[in-house]
Amino acid sequence: MIGDKYSFWPLTLNSVTSVHQTQIQQRISEVSDSIKKENIELETITKELDSKVKK
């Protein structure tokens, strides 16, 4: 009887974990994209500054 009562737990935990992992992966992608954008902006600013300094 007790086994039947708790047999759904591993399934529930696995599905919660996979949803959580998916959310974490999405967040990592968002942060990664944001960092790439920041890097591109920094490179652009650096090039502009370099060109002004060299003049």
N, CA, C and O atoms as CSV, one atom per row, in Angstrom:
chain,resi,resn,atom,element,x,y,z
A,1,MET,N,N,0.831,-1.213,0.000
A,1,MET,CA,C,0.000,0.000,0.000
A,1,MET,C,C,0.867,1.265,0.000
A,1,MET,O,O,0.636,2.189,-0.780
A,2,ILE,N,N,1.861,1.289,0.882
A,2,ILE,CA,C,2.699,2.484,0.978
A,2,ILE,C,C,3.445,2.717,-0.334
A,2,ILE,O,O,3.569,3.856,-0.783
A,3,GLY,N,N,3.938,1.649,-0.945
A,3,GLY,CA,C,4.649,1.766,-2.223
A,3,GLY,C,C,3.786,2.419,-3.287
A,3,GLY,O,O,4.266,3.245,-4.062
A,4,ASP,N,N,2.502,2.047,-3.327
A,4,ASP,CA,C,1.593,2.630,-4.308
A,4,ASP,C,C,1.419,4.125,-4.058
A,4,ASP,O,O,1.351,4.929,-4.988
A,5,LYS,N,N,1.349,4.473,-2.773
A,5,LYS,CA,C,1.107,5.866,-2.406
A,5,LYS,C,C,2.252,6.777,-2.871
A,5,LYS,O,O,2.011,7.910,-3.286
A,6,TYR,N,N,3.488,6.286,-2.802
A,6,TYR,CA,C,4.642,7.125,-3.112
A,6,TYR,C,C,5.282,6.834,-4.467
A,6,TYR,O,O,6.285,7.452,-4.824
A,7,SER,N,N,4.711,5.899,-5.220
A,7,SER,CA,C,5.369,5.501,-6.473
A,7,SER,C,C,5.387,6.627,-7.517
A,7,SER,O,O,6.191,6.582,-8.448
A,8,PHE,N,N,4.522,7.627,-7.380
A,8,PHE,CA,C,4.489,8.708,-8.367
A,8,PHE,C,C,5.587,9.750,-8.104
A,8,PHE,O,O,5.886,10.552,-8.989
A,9,TRP,N,N,6.187,9.757,-6.919
A,9,TRP,CA,C,7.143,10.800,-6.571
A,9,TRP,C,C,8.327,10.932,-7.526
A,9,TRP,O,O,8.626,12.038,-7.976
A,10,PRO,N,N,9.014,9.821,-7.848
A,10,PRO,CA,C,10.159,9.991,-8.760
A,10,PRO,C,C,9.758,10.631,-10.081
A,10,PRO,O,O,10.486,11.466,-10.618
A,11,LEU,N,N,8.601,10.241,-10.602
A,11,LEU,CA,C,8.114,10.812,-11.867
A,11,LEU,C,C,7.888,12.317,-11.707
A,11,LEU,O,O,8.286,13.105,-12.565
A,12,THR,N,N,7.254,12.704,-10.617
A,12,THR,CA,C,6.973,14.118,-10.359
A,12,THR,C,C,8.273,14.901,-10.235
A,12,THR,O,O,8.421,15.968,-10.831
A,13,LEU,N,N,9.210,14.371,-9.464
A,13,LEU,CA,C,10.487,15.058,-9.288
A,13,LEU,C,C,11.229,15.188,-10.604
A,13,LEU,O,O,11.817,16.233,-10.885
A,14,ASN,N,N,11.208,14.135,-11.415
A,14,ASN,CA,C,11.887,14.196,-12.709
A,14,ASN,C,C,11.279,15.253,-13.620
A,14,ASN,O,O,12.008,15.990,-14.283
A,15,SER,N,N,9.958,15.335,-13.660
A,15,SER,CA,C,9.350,16.316,-14.551
A,15,SER,C,C,9.599,17.732,-14.041
A,15,SER,O,O,9.803,18.644,-14.841
A,16,VAL,N,N,9.585,17.929,-12.735
A,16,VAL,CA,C,9.886,19.254,-12.172
A,16,VAL,C,C,11.330,19.622,-12.495
A,16,VAL,O,O,11.619,20.749,-12.895
A,17,THR,N,N,12.231,18.660,-12.317
A,17,THR,CA,C,13.647,18.908,-12.590
A,17,THR,C,C,13.875,19.276,-14.048
A,17,THR,O,O,14.637,20.197,-14.342
A,18,SER,N,N,13.221,18.566,-14.964
A,18,SER,CA,C,13.454,18.855,-16.383
A,18,SER,C,C,12.889,20.225,-16.760
A,18,SER,O,O,13.482,20.930,-17.577
A,19,VAL,N,N,11.757,20.608,-16.178
A,19,VAL,CA,C,11.211,21.948,-16.420
A,19,VAL,C,C,12.184,22.990,-15.890
A,19,VAL,O,O,12.457,23.995,-16.546
A,20,HIS,N,N,12.705,22.735,-14.690
A,20,HIS,CA,C,13.653,23.648,-14.067
A,20,HIS,C,C,14.914,23.786,-14.926
A,20,HIS,O,O,15.416,24.892,-15.128
A,21,GLN,N,N,15.419,22.658,-15.429
A,21,GLN,CA,C,16.611,22.682,-16.277
A,21,GLN,C,C,16.354,23.481,-17.542
A,21,GLN,O,O,17.216,24.236,-17.991
A,22,THR,N,N,15.167,23.315,-18.119
A,22,THR,CA,C,14.818,24.058,-19.331
A,22,THR,C,C,14.817,25.556,-19.041
A,22,THR,O,O,15.336,26.345,-19.831
A,23,GLN,N,N,14.236,25.945,-17.915
A,23,GLN,CA,C,14.206,27.368,-17.551
A,23,GLN,C,C,15.616,27.905,-17.331
A,23,GLN,O,O,15.941,29.014,-17.754
A,24,ILE,N,N,16.449,27.111,-16.667
A,24,ILE,CA,C,17.829,27.529,-16.418
A,24,ILE,C,C,18.559,27.704,-17.745
A,24,ILE,O,O,19.272,28.690,-17.934
A,25,GLN,N,N,18.386,26.749,-18.672
A,25,GLN,CA,C,19.041,26.830,-19.977
A,25,GLN,C,C,18.594,28.085,-20.727
A,25,GLN,O,O,19.410,28.761,-21.353
A,26,GLN,N,N,17.303,28.394,-20.662
A,26,GLN,CA,C,16.789,29.591,-21.339
A,26,GLN,C,C,17.419,30.838,-20.739
A,26,GLN,O,O,17.808,31.758,-21.459
A,27,ARG,N,N,17.516,30.862,-19.419
A,27,ARG,CA,C,18.100,32.029,-18.748
A,27,ARG,C,C,19.572,32.186,-19.111
A,27,ARG,O,O,20.054,33.296,-19.337
A,28,ILE,N,N,20.287,31.048,-19.163
A,28,ILE,CA,C,21.698,31.085,-19.548
A,28,ILE,C,C,21.827,31.643,-20.965
A,28,ILE,O,O,22.724,32.441,-21.236
A,29,SER,N,N,20.943,31.233,-21.864
A,29,SER,CA,C,20.963,31.737,-23.241
A,29,SER,C,C,20.732,33.246,-23.266
A,29,SER,O,O,21.418,33.978,-23.979
A,30,GLU,N,N,19.756,33.701,-22.480
A,30,GLU,CA,C,19.454,35.139,-22.432
A,30,GLU,C,C,20.662,35.928,-21.935
A,30,GLU,O,O,21.038,36.945,-22.519
A,31,VAL,N,N,21.261,35.446,-20.854
A,31,VAL,CA,C,22.416,36.140,-20.279
A,31,VAL,C,C,23.572,36.130,-21.273
A,31,VAL,O,O,24.258,37.136,-21.453
A,32,SER,N,N,23.776,34.990,-21.911
A,32,SER,CA,C,24.844,34.855,-22.896
A,32,SER,C,C,24.656,35.834,-24.056
A,32,SER,O,O,25.605,36.493,-24.480
A,33,ASP,N,N,23.426,35.923,-24.564
A,33,ASP,CA,C,23.122,36.860,-25.646
A,33,ASP,C,C,23.382,38.293,-25.201
A,33,ASP,O,O,23.938,39.098,-25.948
A,34,SER,N,N,22.976,38.594,-23.985
A,34,SER,CA,C,23.168,39.937,-23.443
A,34,SER,C,C,24.660,40.271,-23.361
A,34,SER,O,O,25.077,41.377,-23.706
A,35,ILE,N,N,25.450,39.312,-22.903
A,35,ILE,CA,C,26.898,39.525,-22.795
A,35,ILE,C,C,27.498,39.748,-24.176
A,35,ILE,O,O,28.360,40.611,-24.344
A,36,LYS,N,N,27.051,38.976,-25.167
A,36,LYS,CA,C,27.561,39.146,-26.535
A,36,LYS,C,C,27.257,40.553,-27.045
A,36,LYS,O,O,28.111,41.198,-27.654
A,37,LYS,N,N,26.029,41.026,-26.789
A,37,LYS,CA,C,25.649,42.372,-27.228
A,37,LYS,C,C,26.532,43.421,-26.554
A,37,LYS,O,O,27.002,44.357,-27.201
A,38,GLU,N,N,26.753,43.256,-25.244
A,38,GLU,CA,C,27.598,44.195,-24.506
A,38,GLU,C,C,29.010,44.203,-25.088
A,38,GLU,O,O,29.612,45.265,-25.247
A,39,ASN,N,N,29.536,43.024,-25.406
A,39,ASN,CA,C,30.880,42.925,-25.961
A,39,ASN,C,C,30.981,43.631,-27.303
A,39,ASN,O,O,31.969,44.312,-27.580
A,40,ILE,N,N,29.960,43.467,-28.135
A,40,ILE,CA,C,29.950,44.131,-29.440
A,40,ILE,C,C,29.936,45.646,-29.244
A,40,ILE,O,O,30.650,46.372,-29.935
A,41,GLU,N,N,29.121,46.120,-28.300
A,41,GLU,CA,C,29.071,47.562,-28.027
A,41,GLU,C,C,30.421,48.057,-27.520
A,41,GLU,O,O,30.887,49.122,-27.927
A,42,LEU,N,N,31.047,47.290,-26.638
A,42,LEU,CA,C,32.354,47.682,-26.121
A,42,LEU,C,C,33.397,47.725,-27.230
A,42,LEU,O,O,34.217,48.642,-27.274
A,43,GLU,N,N,33.373,46.756,-28.115
A,43,GLU,CA,C,34.322,46.746,-29.235
A,43,GLU,C,C,34.122,47.975,-30.110
A,43,GLU,O,O,35.084,48.603,-30.551
A,44,THR,N,N,32.864,48.307,-30.354
A,44,THR,CA,C,32.555,49.466,-31.181
A,44,THR,C,C,33.069,50.746,-30.530
A,44,THR,O,O,33.693,51.580,-31.186
A,45,ILE,N,N,32.803,50.891,-29.241
A,45,ILE,CA,C,33.255,52.077,-28.498
A,45,ILE,C,C,34.783,52.144,-28.500
A,45,ILE,O,O,35.366,53.212,-28.684
A,46,THR,N,N,35.420,50.998,-28.295
A,46,THR,CA,C,36.890,50.941,-28.279
A,46,THR,C,C,37.452,51.379,-29.629
A,46,THR,O,O,38.420,52.138,-29.678
A,47,LYS,N,N,36.858,50.908,-30.719
A,47,LYS,CA,C,37.334,51.291,-32.059
A,47,LYS,C,C,37.166,52.784,-32.270
A,47,LYS,O,O,38.051,53.439,-32.820
A,48,GLU,N,N,36.025,53.331,-31.832
A,48,GLU,CA,C,35.783,54.770,-31.984
A,48,GLU,C,C,36.822,55.565,-31.203
A,48,GLU,O,O,37.375,56.545,-31.703
A,49,LEU,N,N,37.078,55.134,-29.977
A,49,LEU,CA,C,38.064,55.833,-29.153
A,49,LEU,C,C,39.454,55.731,-29.768
A,49,LEU,O,O,40.194,56.714,-29.811
A,50,ASP,N,N,39.802,54.546,-30.242
A,50,ASP,CA,C,41.100,54.351,-30.879
A,50,ASP,C,C,41.271,55.295,-32.056
A,50,ASP,O,O,42.320,55.920,-32.212
A,51,SER,N,N,40.239,55.398,-32.881
A,51,SER,CA,C,40.334,56.238,-34.069
A,51,SER,C,C,40.468,57.717,-33.675
A,51,SER,O,O,41.161,58.476,-34.352
A,52,LYS,N,N,39.816,58.124,-32.595
A,52,LYS,CA,C,39.915,59.513,-32.137
A,52,LYS,C,C,41.303,59.792,-31.554
A,52,LYS,O,O,41.856,60.875,-31.749
A,53,VAL,N,N,41.853,58.828,-30.849
A,53,VAL,CA,C,43.168,59.010,-30.232
A,53,VAL,C,C,44.256,59.082,-31.302
A,53,VAL,O,O,45.211,59.849,-31.178
A,54,LYS,N,N,44.101,58.283,-32.344
A,54,LYS,CA,C,45.119,58.223,-33.393
A,54,LYS,C,C,45.135,59.470,-34.275
A,54,LYS,O,O,46.130,59.742,-34.946
A,55,LYS,N,N,44.029,60.233,-34.277
A,55,LYS,CA,C,43.957,61.413,-35.153
A,55,LYS,C,C,44.856,62.515,-34.742
A,55,LYS,O,O,44.890,63.559,-35.394
